[in-house]
Amino acid sequence: MSIFFLIILTVLSFLILVKLDSSLGRLLVYKITFTMFEDHWLHGLGFGRFKMEYLHYQASYFKAGHFSQKELLLADNTQYAFNDYWQFILEMGIKGFFIIIILLGSIFHIISKALINNDKKSSILLIAICQLLTIIIAALFTHVFEMFSFQILLILCITIISKYAYLQRNHLIYFVSIILILFTVQVHFGFVIKNYRFYQKLKYIENLHKAGFVKESLIGYKELYPIMKSDAYYLINYSMALSNSEGSIEAENLVRRALSLQCNNVVYKRFGDCLYNNGKITAAETAYIDAVYMVPNRILPRYHLYNFYKKTKQIHKAMVIKKQILSLPIKVPSPIINRIKQELIKDR
């Protein structure tokens, strides 16, 4: 057990001393997620809901204005809490804490039983135990449990350890492991494999639209809808094609559906475009502002908001956003950002 804590201490030291910005970025995430926990500590956000809720809390944090310039620069389209256990508790509420304790307790019990049963300390067993402990510790600092490769590795490690812990049940252990591996493959790749030809058709339709065959591409997008209506990428592309073809109401509905599947500032900017095209000025402004504050260090969302205010003759608000853009610290310099700033400087 002392080795376990020594490894954690070593990893923490590495993160703090070597990857300082990464560590500070995680501290920002933890600060915001504690607010989430205060609001949902009992029942949680709902399993898998962290990705849909976090950026709304991050936007609220930056709208309140109580942040440092370093936090501003470190904000991103965050999808994970960078601590798998903490994220599970946020999603499941206080019961998630007890589930984690039970699962970790069970794992350490199996490890202990395997070591007792194997006097010679098989090298395969020791490698499996070390690898399993590495994954368990890594989950404290980053997101590993949702990754396919780590899930498969986790199953294999537990299978090997269980083989030594329960010598008389090897066949049952192998059967369960195979089922878990097949289930994991299905979760990650099942839909794409099953609908591979539809994804190929989607690429063809996108190329059709880029080549100017708008009517033909819209027919293709519509045909794909029953199959791909749960794919945010498809919904966004379909909405853009419709917006360019006077189909703004339907495009807005498609983006609304995309927002129920994926939450980031790019989708919210697209939502603002659809609302503006449909004359919903107040709602469009709200969407553009949300896109800005979800990741407030990005120039483009503010630039879109600036253009929105110019189009709607809200000149005073446009000038406020212009001032913000020109004074905003640049995280990653680029020719596009330079061009935008030069354009704003010339715009009186």
N, C-alpha and C positions, 0 to 999 in steps of 0.2 A: 504493500500500500504506500510505503514511503517513496518507492520508485515512481509510483503513479503521480504523486504530488510534485516530485522533483522534475518530472517531464513537463507538467503544467507550468511550473515556475520558469523553466528554461524557455518554453514557447512564449510565455508572457514577456520575458526579458528581451527576446528576439524581436517581438512585435513592437515593443516600446522604444528600444534603442536603435533598431535597424530600419523599421518601416513606420516611422513616426506619423506621416500623413495618413497612412492606412489605419493606424490605431486611433487617431483623432476622428477620422471618418466614422469608425465604429462607435466611438463615444457619442457622436451626434445622433447616430441611429438609436443607441440605447436610451439617450435622453428623451427622444421623441416617443420611443416605444413604451417608456414608463407611463407616459400620458395615456397611451392606448390601454395599458394594463389597468390604470385607475378607472377607466370608463367601462372596461369589460372583464374585470377580474373574476367575476363569478362564473359566467357562462362562456366567455371568450368571444372572439370575432366569428368563429365558425371555421371548421377545418378547411384549409386551403385559401382562406380569405385574406391572409396577410397582404398578399400582392395587390389586392383590390383596395385595401384600406390605408396602407402606410402613407402613400403620397398625399392623400387628403390631410392627414395629420401633419406631414411635413410642410404642406402649403400653409396650414393654419399657424404653424410655428413661425414661419418667415413673415407671414402677414402681420403677426403681432409685433414684429420689429425688434425683439429682444435677442439678437444674435450677433456673433462676432464676424469679422471679415473672413477669418479662417473657416468658420462654419459655412459661410456663404459659398466659398470656393470648393468646399468638400461635398456639398449637396449633389445628389445624383438621382437618376431614375431607379431608386432602390427597390429591389424585389424581395430581399431577404433580410432577416434580422441579424445575420452574421453570428448567430448562436442558435443552432437547431433546437436545443432544449427550450430556450427562452421563446423562440417563435412558436413552438408547439404549445407552450403554456398560454401565450397570447391568443392562439386560435382555439384552444380547448378550455380556457379558464383554469380555475384552481384545481379541477380534477386532473388536468394535464400534468401537474406537478406530481401527483400521486401515481399516475400511470408511468411516468418516467422513473420514479423511485422503484416501482415494482419491476419494470423491465431491466433496469441496471442491476438490481438485486438478483434477478434471475440469471443474468449473464455471468455475474461474478460467482454465483453458486455453481453454475455449470463449469466455469473455469477451475474452481477449487476442486470439484468432483473429478474433473479430467486429470488434474495433476496428482491427486491421491491415487487414482486407478492406474496411473502410468509411472511406475517407479523409475524406469529408465529415462524418463523425460525425452520422449521422441522429438527430434529436431523439427519434424513437420508440425507437431502440436505446439511447440514453443514459437515457431514462426507464425502460426495462426493466431496464437494468443497475443503476440506482440503487434501483429497487424490489426487485430480487433481493437486493442487498447489505443493504438494510434488513431484509428477512425473515431473512437469514442471521445478522445481528447481533442482532435481536430474540430469536432462538431461544436466545441465550446467557443471557437473563434471564427468559424466560417460556416458555409452551408455545404454539407457533404451528403446528407441523407437523401436529398432529392435527386442526386446524380446517379445515372444508370450504372456507371462503372463501379462506384462505391457501394451501391446497393447489391450488385452481384458479388463483389468482394466480401461484403458483410455476410451474405448468405453462405458463401463458401467457408469463411472462417468459422462461423457458428456451426456449420455442418461438421467440419473436422473436429472441433472441440467437443461437440455432442457425441461424435463417434467414440471418443475416448472416455467420455463421462458415462455413457449408457451403452456398455459393450454388448448387451443382449438385444438392442433395438436398432441395429444398424440399418436393416432393410427399411424400417419405418422412417428413420431419419433421412435416408436417401430419397425416399418417395416424397416426403414433405418438401425437401430441398428442391427437387426437380419441379414440383408444382409451384413453389415460390419463384423460381427462376423464370418459368414460363409466364407466370402472372406478371412479373416485372417487365418482361419483354413486351407483353401485350399492352401494358399501361403506357410504355414509352413509345412503342413503334407500331402498335396494332392498327391504329386508325390510318396512319400514313401508308403502311404496307397494303392494307385492305383497299385503300383509295388511291393507290399510286398513279393509276392512269388518269384520275381526275386532277391530280396535281400537275401532271404533264400537260393536260389540256389547259389548266390555268395559266401556265407559262406561255402557251401558244396564244391564248386570248389576250394576255398582257401585251405580247408583241404585236398582235393585230391592232390593239388600241393605240400603241405608240406609233404604228405605221399609218394611222389615220383612218382605219376602218372601224369607225365608232359604232355604227349600227350593228355590224357583224359581231363586234366584241360584246356589246350589250346583250345580244341574243345568247352568246356563250356564257356570260356571267349569270344570266337568269336561269339557264339550264343547270348550272352547277349549284344553285342556291339550296335545293333540298339536301344535298350531300354535304356542302361546305359551310352551312350557316353557323357552325360553331367555330369557325376559323377566323380570328380577328383580322389577320393579314388579308384574306380574301374579301371580307366585308369592307375594309377600308379602300381597297382597290376598286371594288364594285361601286362604292359610294362616289369615288372620284370620277369614275367614268360616267355615272349618272349626272353628277353636278355639271359636267361639261356638255350634257345633252338635255338641259332643262328639266332634269328629274330631281329637283332639289328636295322635295318632301320625302320621297322614297330614300334619297341619299341620307337625309337626316335620321330616318328610322334605322338604316343600316349602321350608322355610326353609333346610335344609341345602343344597338345590340352589341357592337364591338366593345363599347365601354363596360358592358356587363361581363366581358370576357378578358379584357386587358385594360390596365390603368397606367397611363404615362402621359407626359406633357404633350407628346406628338399627337396622340389620339384626341386629347382635349383641344388642341389647336384646330385639328380637322373638324371637330364638333362645332367649334366657334365659327368656322367657315360656313358650315351647313346652316347654322342658325341665322347668320348674317344674310346668306342668300335667300332665306325664307322670310326676311324682314323682322326677325325676332331680335331686335337690337339689344335690349337689356339682357336677355339670356345669352346672347353672343358675347357681350362684354364680360359677363361672369365667367364664361368658358375660357376666354382669352386670358383673363386675370388668373384663373386657376392654373392654366398652362404655364404662366410666368412663375408663379410662386411654388409650384411643385418642384421645379429645379431652377432656382432664382439666379444662378450664375450664367445661364445661357442667354446669349444676345438675341438669337432669332425669335424666341417667343415674345420678347419685349418689342422687337421690331415689328412683328405682326400686330401687336396691340397698338403700337404707334400708328401704323397704317390704318388700322380700324378707326381710331379716333380722328384721323385726317379725313377719311371717307365719310364719317358721320358728322363732320364739322364741329367736333369737340376739340377745338384748337388748344385751349388751355391744358386739357388732360394730355394732349399729344406732346406739348412742350415739356410737361413734367416727365413723361416717359423718355423723351429725347435726352433730357438732362441726366436721367438715370443711366441710359445706355452709354453716354459719353463718359460718365464717371465710374462705370462698372469695371472692377478689376477683371482682367482677362485670364481665364484659366489655361486655355490653349489657343495661342495666336493662329490666325488663318487669314488668307486673302479675302475670304467672304466677310469676315468681321471688319477688316480694314476698309473694304469697299462700303459697308454699311455706315461706318463711322464717318467716312469722307462725305458720303451722301447727306448725312444728318448735319454735318458742319456747314455744308453749302445751303441746306434748306433753311430759309428764314421765315 
